[in-house]
């Protein structure tokens, strides 16, 4: 409990403990130890510190510990690859081995202490990297890479060994990639490609291969970070670093588990502030996927609904397949911001256009009707009997001559059009070849996005391999689905960035007066009574019904007259979770005799069930409104999370709820309501009035404040039902459950 006589730390002392590096390393912000302005009310950092990884990716000197040139040895192939990589990046390489004079003709040092110079990076080709960490510290090595496996991915014993390794790395003051990583960081990248690059982060090296292979299609890659088990350097570190690099247009991630949810969100926030898109495959949507990922990387996958919500909250674009990852990242890296959001589908077949338009509309892409003047212009070159509203069907023949380019230019000249998509379902030379060339030529002359779907399964056609892939202006896809996914992500990303305001900038740094009022109410490890839970809500400005807690039938009658009939009566006790099922709620009582009888019945049931009561609540009866639920739960990765959804019994039947990770702004709170399948209930159905959405949003924001200030001390908070009254009348918390940690 915070600030109580139970001896637990207050929020202020918890913040001081974090800064003083009691349980965890002291947070670092902008290269300096964090102070109170860098931490929120619970002592968590508000800003990501981007590690300077320049010397990791471009070291001046490299040591290879365990280097070998003996044929048939695994370390030999690795050493050979590292030598070639060092030559490419201009680094001096120093083999280290206790019994060798030289490796591949390069003089070999017996130990790190005998190196001829201080090195930036040490690559550890040893079975157990832990004994080497102390030597790295003495040699003042900045970065190290550990390939060794047998750590957290193997179970509890391996996790303990990894914890020892991580602690040793922290003491040494160096940064470690791995263990259980690979050579992907030292791949050969093409240096003949222009334009913004993709930076790749993977926790499974093989899963990054499709993205890496995109270089052969003309898409530039600049970095590959294979994070492995993330004993030290993690996905978040690389997102923060890559978002600062001017040559990087997008970050592509394959994530099996997150080491720390807060670090990930801070890194995503940094990327969002700079407008750098982050596209991620995050496995663990299903129980099987989560279990497999955990066994592979030894990290928590997190409740997927929370992971999904957190990614959307910070603009991380989540995709499902590696093909979607490569296509979406490539488009976002290379395409400039849209001039308009309208999407036009243009094809040589009415069937193709209609099919694509159906899928695009269902996915939420905006396909506006072209204006009457624009349609008349297009009918100069397209027969009148063909539709040019959107999609635009040219009938085929115009693409074979001068008319084809005129049509494309006319569409792109429309100020409402930001994206032109042309699905070519199969090669039909010379028609498809001429169309592809016209699209490429038009793309060179416009600042709008031109996309082509080349549907041929062969992929060896010159129109595809040379014309389309030879253009850095045209975004080329192989499937309708991937094109739609990428274009939707493109529009969503730029819309998100334009409106983005970091919630961390507005996060509270100091506890509110409400927080101090609640200290006497908290009971560590216990569930609060409904009466105490409502006192907690009232302290945070959340409206509850008029009610009184009574301990006799006579007092119940007096309370009912003060509250006003009709009334509701409820048993109130610390361990009552489901009062209705036990018969401990009586509603619609309209007379003193009913109140007396209800009091006796409630206390008799409690006595029979062995339930200890702190009294009986006599409550105002609130009937007209929409029942919602607003709550707080504690996620293993992200900490306190806030949920809103349809309340009453519907929360268990429909499970219609939305989640956010604090801190978040009012726009995100309103966005939660927009995600609900039952949101129409808030707008009024069957003649019912619309409800007070503003009051509902205010409750969500006040609950968020509770989550930020009390989240470490509340295991669960449920306001259910929260009765949202007609517009202008507010919202009332009719019941509440609070379980303390």
Protein Blocks (a to p, Z undefined) as FASTA:
>chain_A
ZZianopacfklmmmmmmnopmbccddeehiacdfklpcfkopafbdcdddfklmmmcfb
dcdehiafbehiaklmmmmmmmmmmmmnopacddddfkbfbgghiacdfbfklpcbdcfb
dcddbfblmlmmmmmmmnopabdcdfbghilmnojklmmmmmmmmmmmmmnopacedehi
afklmcccdfkbgcjddddddfbfklmmmmmmmmmnopacfbdcdekjolmbcfklmmmm
mmmpmklmbdcdddfbdfblklmmmmmmmmmmnopacddddehkbmklmmmmmmmnopae
bjaklmmmmmmmnopacdfbfklmmmmmmmmmmpccdfbfbdcdddfbfklmmmmmmmmm
mnopacddddfklmmmmmmmgcfkbcckbpcdehlmmmmmmklmmmmmmmmmpmkbmbdc
dddfbdcdfklmmmmmmmmmmmmmpcbdcddddfbfnlpafklmmmmmmpckbccdfbfk
lmmmmmmmmmmmmmmmmmpccfklmpcfbdcfklmmmmmmpcghiacdfklmmmmmmmno
pacddddddfbfklmmmmmmmnopadddddddfklfblmlnopacehiabfklmmmmmmm
mmmmmmmnopacfbdcdddddfbdcdddddddddfklopadddddehjllmmnopacddd
ddddfklmmmmmmmpmklmmmnopehiacddfklmmmmmmmmmmmmmmmmmmcfbdcddd
dddddehiapadfbdcdddZZ
